[in-house]
Amino acid sequence: MSFELERARLETPGCANVLHLDNAGAALMPKSVLRATLNHLRLEAAIGGYRAAERALEAIEHSYDAAATLLGCHREEIALVEHATRAWDLAFYSIPFGPGDRILTDMAAYASSYIAFLQVATRVGAEIDVIPNDAYGQISVDALRDTVDERVKLIALTHVPTNGGLVNPAAAVGQVAREFGVLYLLDACQSVGQMAIQVDDIGCDLLSATGRKYLRGPRGTGFLYVRREVLDRLEPPVLDLCAARWVARDRYEMRPDARRFESWERNVAGVIGLGVAIDYALGWGLDAIYGRISSLAERLRVRLEALPGVTVHDLGRERCGIVSFAVEGWEPENLRRALAQEGINVSTSTRYSTLLDMDDRDLTALVRASVHYYNSEKEIERFCTVLETLNHGVGDSV
Ligand SMILES: Cc1ncc(COP(=O)(O)O)c(C=O)c1O
């Protein structure tokens, strides 16, 4: 199926300035998102923030509908928050863990999540169990099934890790969670916006996402999905006067929906921009987006693998838009800087973000080139040519 690449690039002003392969960091915003966000900031400057919010009520409320459409859930199951880690934390810290409760997670766990596991383990005596990978380098669903018992309180899975193209089998994990009636929290920070995600197909109860990455929204935006059926089993770790109403001297009443995880003050322009970004992604179609992204990423992997001294490190049976690699003789951070000098944006991943996985593979850092649908085949070629030139040059500065 042909992809309207020219339109995608024309609608992305940043394409004129940079070769952007840091979409897993923060993608380039499309014009429509930029316009909606700036227009609201202008309105705030013109008539005051609160009046502007009143006037923009429909657009603000629309962002809940957009997120719900994206995930195939109800708008009451969405809380709009600042970013994925905040969304994930709000979900995780609302679970009443006790001594001996088990938390099952995967080898690709993100640092912020694992730090939270450690904190709760220390605080209440919960246990962390890391499920090993299968032969493809993705979570072993068999090992997961074998280890679940009545002490398991949570399965927390990283759908797509920060440091590579792996796509964990989230729906198969969801089946196990359902089979055993265990709460299932999905870190979908790198997958939302990149591929179609329907919470009922995956079977997760909680899901965290961010706006600025594959969704192409403004920075400082994100959301949490909370399945209706689990809402009342969770106690939000913080409550303000938006999350709850102070009804008597000794009593408050929590909101009946997922917005009990939100706080009153927020970046309204960002919320509106996020809604527009989601609409924009839905307009392209998530399957079309993922088809384009995964084929571009595969093309990049093939090209990189053919370059002398370059090793691609992506795991998994299914691989997405994140391409991770190392170049002999180059410290990833030095290579990132050298590429930036050529107008090419990539990022690096160090063991401090995904320690279990990196230590397991004896890696300390990787270069991360993450493609989006607006990247062109020509850009992939240019990227590889520049890499080749740098690699042949005086090069490195290990
Ligand atoms: C897998 C994964 N989870 C969570 C996060 C945190 O996202 P945020 O920075 O929006 O909080 C990241 C960020 O890179 C990530 O890659």
The ligand as a MOL file (V3000), in Angstrom:
LIG
                    3D

  0  0  0     0  0            999 V3000
M  V30 BEGIN CTAB
M  V30 COUNTS 16 16 0 0 0
M  V30 BEGIN ATOM
M  V30 1 C 9.6530 2.2950 27.6410 0
M  V30 2 C 9.5230 3.6450 28.2660 0
M  V30 3 N 8.7440 3.7960 29.3310 0
M  V30 4 C 8.5890 4.9900 29.9400 0
M  V30 5 C 9.2550 6.1070 29.4870 0
M  V30 6 C 9.0620 7.4140 30.1820 0
M  V30 7 O 8.3200 8.3210 29.4100 0
M  V30 8 P 8.1800 9.8230 29.8420 0
M  V30 9 O 9.5210 10.4430 29.6600 0
M  V30 10 O 7.1410 10.4050 28.9470 0
M  V30 11 O 7.7790 9.8500 31.2600 0
M  V30 12 C 10.0940 6.0050 28.3830 0
M  V30 13 C 10.8320 7.1710 27.8970 0
M  V30 14 O 11.7240 7.1060 27.1110 0
M  V30 15 C 10.2180 4.7350 27.7350 0
M  V30 16 O 10.9910 4.5780 26.6680 0
M  V30 END ATOM
M  V30 BEGIN BOND
M  V30 1 1 1 2
M  V30 2 1 2 3
M  V30 3 2 2 15
M  V30 4 2 3 4
M  V30 5 1 4 5
M  V30 6 1 5 6
M  V30 7 2 5 12
M  V30 8 1 6 7
M  V30 9 1 7 8
M  V30 10 2 8 9
M  V30 11 1 8 10
M  V30 12 1 8 11
M  V30 13 1 12 13
M  V30 14 1 12 15
M  V30 15 2 13 14
M  V30 16 1 15 16
M  V30 END BOND
M  V30 END CTAB
M  END
